[in-house]
């Protein structure tokens, strides 16, 4: 008999599961909270959608349990980046690899990725229900039933194209299934539908939840000077210290904001900083703004220059001005007037700039989350070990990767493996 598979969540992992299960012959229904599926997918890779990464995955993922890391890597060996590219090429989407290993659609538009997934769902008869709120999941001996309500809209007489009409009513409904895939996402970017409701559903089914925190996010820092350097972008090396112990280091383009620090190197260490602040630990980031400077700067023949002017030859003008203010050097003060010792102290301050992290930015600003359902509570095919017939995939699980396509690779891999398994045709049997 054809398996009836219900999928809660129409994001990357949910759509991958839907396509994989439908290709395996299952009758699939996707229940989505928002007015359309794949909203978060459209934001990935700055709208270009970094689908995956061809580089080695080891050291690119985190989990709260060290034993779970081996399961993450086994998953990504079973369904790797090449499998992702083949999966999408089978749907008609061709990709190309960039020098950093990132893989993008040939047209570099996230919308084309969503288009091929939706087209595949349509072609395979997947039913997609949008504007739905799931209230309860009731398991039975042969499957289960989802109770949900669906928002019903009526188009206004004159459409101005701005916003959506207000729902006029809600219709309560139910859906019976043989297998259920929970792909409701995390709590990151709730405006796209990842509002954390999936955690409550997972708890209904007997699962525990590792504390959920923002990851791949900006860091808010103490200090009243940030507005004076807001907007600065600089190549830098950053080192994170937690209670005085080195906890992470990255190199790349740092972005300074009116509240703290941002940019890819900050995103890469943010989950460590967020966890540290959650535990009330001291969190400091050391910044070397001159990491890419070749050799030691010389003061020979520079005595006539203003100190700010000299420093601006090495870094951004706003940073040069801030350092001079901190060290009590006047705007018009020259190198000769300040003296070599004070000028070298300015250069040293650019190499050893410290900021104290207050907290990560909110879930609204996060790309992903750390925490979620422990991986030790699911099988190799992501079947629940707490509730038979249920699968959990994607960001809902306690796994998060660094920037560069790694989080989407996790979504595709878990979605396809779970979708195939739920349909009775596990990926390993291919």
C-alpha positions in Angstrom: 0.0 0.0 0.0 1.1 3.6 -0.7 2.5 5.2 2.4 0.7 8.4 3.5 3.4 10.8 4.7 2.7 14.1 6.4 5.4 16.7 6.6 5.1 19.6 9.0 7.3 22.4 7.7 7.9 23.6 4.1 11.5 24.8 4.4 14.6 23.3 2.9 14.6 20.0 4.8 10.8 19.6 4.5 10.7 20.1 0.7 13.7 17.8 0.2 11.9 15.2 2.3 8.7 15.7 0.3 10.4 15.3 -3.1 12.4 12.3 -1.9 9.3 10.5 -0.4 7.2 11.3 -3.5 9.9 10.0 -5.8 9.8 6.8 -3.8 6.1 6.4 -4.4 4.6 7.9 -1.2 1.5 10.1 -1.1 2.8 13.3 0.6 1.2 16.3 2.2 3.2 19.3 3.4 1.7 21.5 6.1 3.3 25.0 6.2 2.8 27.7 8.8 3.4 30.6 6.4 1.5 31.7 3.3 4.1 30.0 1.0 6.8 27.4 1.4 10.5 28.1 1.2 10.6 31.7 2.5 13.8 31.2 4.4 15.4 29.5 1.5 15.1 32.7 -0.6 17.3 34.5 1.9 20.2 32.1 1.8 23.6 33.1 0.4 22.4 36.7 0.1 19.7 35.6 -2.3 22.1 33.5 -4.4 21.6 30.3 -2.3 24.9 28.6 -1.4 23.5 25.0 -1.8 26.3 23.1 -0.3 30.1 23.0 0.0 32.5 20.6 -1.7 35.2 20.9 1.1 35.7 18.4 3.9 32.9 18.6 6.4 34.9 17.6 9.5 35.3 20.5 11.9 32.5 22.4 10.2 29.6 21.3 12.5 28.7 21.6 16.1 26.4 19.7 18.5 26.0 19.8 22.3 27.0 16.1 22.5 30.4 15.0 21.3 29.1 11.5 20.4 26.5 13.1 18.1 29.3 14.6 15.9 30.1 11.1 14.6 26.5 10.7 13.5 26.6 14.0 11.8 29.6 13.0 9.8 28.2 9.6 8.9 25.1 11.3 7.6 27.1 13.6 5.5 29.1 10.7 4.1 26.0 8.8 3.2 24.5 11.9 1.5 27.3 14.2 0.6 27.7 17.4 -1.4 28.0 15.5 -4.7 24.7 13.7 -3.9 23.1 17.1 -3.3 24.3 18.3 -6.7 23.1 15.2 -8.4 19.7 15.4 -6.6 19.2 19.0 -7.9 20.4 18.2 -11.4 17.8 15.4 -11.4 15.3 18.1 -10.8 16.7 20.2 -13.6 18.9 22.6 -11.6 22.5 22.8 -12.7 25.2 24.1 -10.3 28.7 25.3 -10.3 31.5 25.3 -7.7 33.4 28.4 -6.6 37.0 28.6 -5.4 36.0 28.4 -1.8 34.1 25.1 -2.4 30.7 26.8 -2.3 28.1 25.4 -4.7 25.6 27.8 -6.3 22.8 27.5 -9.0 24.2 28.4 -12.4 22.0 31.5 -12.4 22.9 32.4 -8.7 19.3 32.9 -7.7 17.8 31.3 -4.7 14.4 31.6 -6.3 15.4 29.0 -8.9 16.1 26.5 -6.2 12.7 27.0 -4.7 11.1 26.8 -8.1 12.6 23.4 -8.9 11.5 22.0 -5.5 8.0 23.3 -5.9 7.9 22.0 -9.5 9.0 18.6 -8.4 6.3 18.6 -5.7 3.7 19.5 -8.2 4.9 16.9 -10.7 4.8 14.2 -8.1 1.4 15.1 -6.7 2.6 16.5 -3.3 -0.2 18.4 -1.6 0.9 21.6 0.0 -1.3 23.3 2.6 -0.2 26.8 3.6 -1.4 29.2 6.4 -1.8 26.3 8.8 -1.2 26.1 12.5 -0.6 22.7 13.9 -2.2 22.3 17.4 -1.8 18.6 18.2 -0.4 15.3 17.0 -2.0 12.1 18.1 -0.2 8.9 17.5 -2.1 5.6 16.8 -0.9 2.0 16.3 -0.9 2.5 12.6 0.2 6.1 12.3 -1.4 9.2 13.6 -3.5 12.3 13.1 -2.6 16.0 13.0 -5.1 18.5 14.2 -4.6 21.9 12.7 -6.4 25.1 11.7 -6.1 26.9 8.4 -6.4 30.7 7.9 -8.9 31.6 5.2 -8.5 34.9 3.3 -10.9 36.8 1.0 -9.4 39.0 -1.6 -10.5 42.7 -1.1 -12.6 44.3 -3.9 -9.7 46.6 -4.9 -6.2 45.1 -4.7 -3.4 47.7 -4.1 -0.7 45.1 -4.0 0.5 46.1 -0.5 0.6 43.4 2.2 -1.9 40.6 2.6 -5.6 40.8 3.4 -6.7 40.0 7.0 -7.9 36.4 7.4 -11.7 36.3 7.7 -11.9 33.0 9.5 -10.0 29.9 10.5 -11.1 26.4 9.5 -10.2 23.5 11.8 -9.1 20.3 10.1 -7.3 17.0 10.5 -4.9 14.9 8.5 -4.4 11.2 9.0 -0.9 9.8 8.2 1.1 6.6 8.2 4.4 8.3 8.8 5.2 11.8 10.0 8.2 14.0 9.2 8.7 16.9 11.6 10.6 19.6 9.6 9.4 22.7 11.4 12.7 24.5 11.6 14.4 26.2 14.5 13.8 29.6 16.0 16.1 31.6 13.7 14.5 34.2 11.4 10.9 33.7 12.8 9.5 36.1 10.1 10.1 33.3 7.6 8.1 30.8 9.6 10.8 29.3 11.9 9.1 30.5 15.1 10.2 27.6 17.4 6.8 25.9 17.3 8.4 22.7 16.2 10.1 22.3 19.6 6.7 22.1 21.3 5.5 19.5 18.8 8.7 17.5 19.4 8.1 17.6 23.1 4.5 16.3 22.5 6.1 13.3 20.9 8.3 12.6 23.9 11.5 14.3 22.8 13.8 16.5 25.0 15.2 19.8 23.8 18.8 21.1 24.3 18.6 24.8 25.1 18.1 26.7 21.8 20.3 29.8 21.2 21.0 32.1 18.3 23.9 31.1 16.0 25.5 32.6 12.9 24.6 36.0 14.4 26.0 39.4 15.3 27.4 40.0 18.7 26.4 42.9 20.9 29.3 44.5 22.8 29.9 46.8 25.8 31.2 50.3 25.1 29.8 53.7 24.2 32.2 54.2 21.2 30.6 51.9 18.6 28.5 54.6 17.0 31.7 56.4 16.0 33.0 53.4 14.1 29.7 52.0 12.8 29.8 51.0 9.1 33.5 50.2 9.1 34.5 47.0 7.2 38.0 45.8 7.7 40.0 42.6 7.1 40.9 41.4 10.6 41.9 38.4 12.7 39.6 37.8 15.7 40.1 35.5 18.7 37.4 34.7 21.2 38.2 34.1 24.8 35.8 32.6 27.3 36.7 33.2 31.0 40.2 34.0 29.7 40.7 30.8 27.7 41.0 30.8 23.9 37.8 29.3 22.5 37.9 30.2 18.8 39.7 32.2 16.1 38.7 33.4 12.6 40.1 35.6 9.8 38.0 37.6 7.4 36.0 40.8 6.8 34.9 42.2 10.1 31.9 44.6 10.2 31.5 47.2 13.0 28.0 48.3 13.9 26.5 50.8 16.3 26.1 48.0 18.9 29.0 45.7 18.3 30.6 43.4 15.7 29.4 41.5 12.7 30.6 39.8 9.5 31.4 36.1 8.6 34.3 35.7 11.1 32.0 36.9 13.9 29.2 34.6 12.7 31.6 31.6 12.8 32.4 32.1 16.5 28.9 33.4 17.6 27.5 30.1 18.7 30.4 29.7 21.1 29.9 33.2 22.4 26.2 32.7 22.8 26.6 29.5 24.8 29.2 31.2 27.0 26.9 34.2 27.8 24.0 31.8 28.4 26.3 30.2 31.1 27.1 33.7 32.4 30.8 33.4 31.4 32.9 36.3 30.5 33.4 36.7 26.8 36.0 38.8 25.1 37.0 39.2 21.4 40.5 40.3 20.6 40.8 42.0 17.2 43.9 42.4 15.1 43.1 45.1 12.5 46.6 44.9 11.1 46.7 41.1 10.6 47.2 41.5 6.8 49.9 44.2 7.1 53.2 42.9 5.7 56.1 43.7 7.9 56.3 46.2 10.7 55.3 49.8 9.9 58.2 52.3 9.9 58.1 55.8 11.2 61.1 56.9 9.2 60.4 60.1 7.3 56.8 60.3 8.7 57.4 62.9 11.4 55.5 65.6 9.5 52.3 63.6 9.2 49.4 63.8 11.6 49.2 60.6 13.7 45.6 60.1 12.4 46.9 60.4 8.9 49.7 57.9 9.5 47.2 55.4 11.0 44.7 55.9 8.2 47.4 54.5 5.8 47.1 51.2 7.7 43.4 51.0 8.6 40.0 52.8 8.3 39.9 56.5 9.1 37.2 56.0 11.8 39.4 53.5 13.6 42.4 55.7 13.4 40.4 58.6 14.9 39.1 56.4 17.7 42.6 55.1 18.6 44.0 58.6 18.7 41.2 59.7 21.0 41.7 56.7 23.3 45.4 57.5 23.6 45.0 61.2 24.1 46.5 62.3 20.8 45.1 65.5 19.3 43.6 65.7 15.8 46.4 67.9 14.5 49.2 66.3 16.5 52.0 65.1 14.3 54.1 62.0 14.6 57.1 64.1 15.6 55.1 65.9 18.3 53.6 62.7 19.7 56.8 60.8 19.8 57.7 57.3 18.6 56.6 55.6 21.8 53.0 57.0 21.7 52.7 56.4 18.0 53.8 52.8 18.3 51.3 52.4 21.2 48.6 53.4 18.7 49.8 50.8 16.2 49.8 48.2 19.1 46.3 49.2 20.0 45.1 48.4 16.5 46.8 45.0 16.8 45.2 44.3 20.2 41.8 45.8 20.1 39.5 44.2 22.7 35.7 44.1 23.0 33.6 42.6 25.7 30.6 40.6 24.4 27.3 41.4 26.2 25.0 39.0 24.3 24.3 37.6 20.8 21.8 39.5 18.7 18.2 38.1 18.8 16.7 35.1 17.0 15.3 37.6 14.4 18.8 38.3 13.2 20.2 34.7 13.5 20.7 32.5 10.4 20.4 29.3 12.4 20.2 28.1 16.0 22.3 25.9 18.2 20.5 23.3 20.3 17.3 21.4 19.6 16.3 17.7 19.6 19.3 15.6 20.6 20.7 13.5 17.8 20.9 10.5 20.2 17.1 10.5 20.1 16.9 9.7 16.4 18.2 6.8 14.2 20.6 6.9 11.3 17.6 7.6 9.1 16.3 10.2 11.5 13.4 8.1 12.8 12.4 9.0 16.3 13.6 6.6 19.0 10.8 8.0 21.2 7.8 7.8 18.9 7.5 5.1 16.2 6.6 6.3 12.7 7.9 9.8 13.3 11.0 11.4 11.7 12.8 14.6 12.7 15.0 16.6 10.3 16.9 19.8 9.6 17.3 22.7 12.0 15.0 21.1 14.5 17.9 18.8 15.4 20.8 19.7 17.7 23.2 20.3 14.8 24.5 23.6 13.3 27.2 24.3 10.8 29.4 27.3 9.9 28.8 29.6 7.0 29.4 28.4 3.5 26.5 26.1 2.6 27.0 23.6 5.4 23.6 24.2 7.1 21.8 23.7 3.8 23.7 20.5 3.2 22.5 19.2 6.5 18.9 20.2 5.5 19.1 18.3 2.1 20.8 15.3 3.6 18.4 14.8 6.6 15.4 15.5 4.4 16.3 13.1 1.7 17.4 10.3 4.1 14.2 10.6 6.2 11.9 11.0 3.2 13.3 7.9 1.5 13.1 5.9 4.8 9.6 7.0 5.6 8.5 5.9 2.2 10.0 2.4 2.7 12.9 2.9 0.3 16.0 3.9 2.5 18.8 5.7 0.7 21.3 3.1 1.6 19.4 0.5 -0.5 20.0 2.4 -3.7 
